[in-house]
Amino acid sequence: MTNDELSTLVDTSDEWIRERSGIVQRHIADDSELTSDLGAAAAKQALIRAGIDPVEIDLVICATATPDRTFPATAVKIQAMLGVTKGAAFDVQAVCSGFIYALTVADAFLKTGQFKRALVIGAETFSRILDWTDRGTCVLFGDGAGAVVLEAQSQHGTRDDRGILATRIRSDGRFEDMLYVDGGPGSTKTVGHLRMNGREVFRHAVQKISGVIEETLVETGYAADEISLYIPHQANKRILDGIAKKLGVAPEKIVMTLDKHGNTSAASIPLALNQAFEDHRVKEGSLILMEAMGGGFTWGAVLARW
């Protein structure tokens, strides 16, 4: 759905949306498509590229704020669709930070030895919780899914180690009302619509994301300019520009796909990672720093070597 198409539904324009967000288009799932359908499609592609048979997966984690049902978890549905019958499957709900949280959980499980191979998915049908009369929110979001495969392997404990090198996740519930959905089975007994205080979200996003990135770099001993690619949550071009400026990162090192996808919440980082992979910007040995902030507030970062 292009900005011009959207302008036929709500009082907005292509120029207004581009200027405030950098978004040109977004994708909207068909009425027949569920979040699990998008997640399963992304998962199948990731498994093929990883050369892993689904039967070898023993952990499925789906980051989503738009599950098929209140329960069971969407991850369980995807597990069945893939033919995975061992291990565990569950959802993680941290809104736009969901993929970062899911990677962190999977990393912790793999390190304990409880699981060997994990499938981590970010999948959303955010179009179903949008108020299509609110031009301040409905123009920003879209639907999509992305996935990665993680496998536990021994490393040497040097700066050349591959895989997830460090994770940092944070939350602060005092800011719950800055970005939320005004419904739920335990409150209104309805699905509700997304509501956002855009000005406050922007102010906190630059500060909190920059802080958690700096923490991650300090922990691992890397400098900001040593990172090959920054793959941020695709929320708003102004936020991404603000973070880059605060950290002193060159614009060409930041993967930006929100012009094509809009804000797809938990799906945005894996979608951007996939785009960088297909564009050959991600190579073996590349240092990748992924970060996000979402409703809650939740935020976090993951540093990995491809």
Secondary structure, DSSP 8 states (H G I E B T S, - for coil): -BHHHHTTTSS--HHHHHHHH---B-----TT--HHHHHHHHHHHHHHHHT--GGG--EEEEE-SS-SSSSS-HHHHHHHHHT--SSEEEEE--GGGHHHHHHHHHHHHHHHTS-SEEEEEEEEEGGGG--TT-HHHHTTB-EEEEEEEEE-----SSTT--EEEEEEEEE-GGGGGGEEES-BTTTTSB---EEE-HHHHHHHHHHHHHHHHHHHHHHHT--GGG-SEEEE--S-HHHHHHHHHHHT--GGGB---HHHH-B-GGGHHHHHHHHHHHTT---TT-EEEEEEEETTTEEEEEEEE-
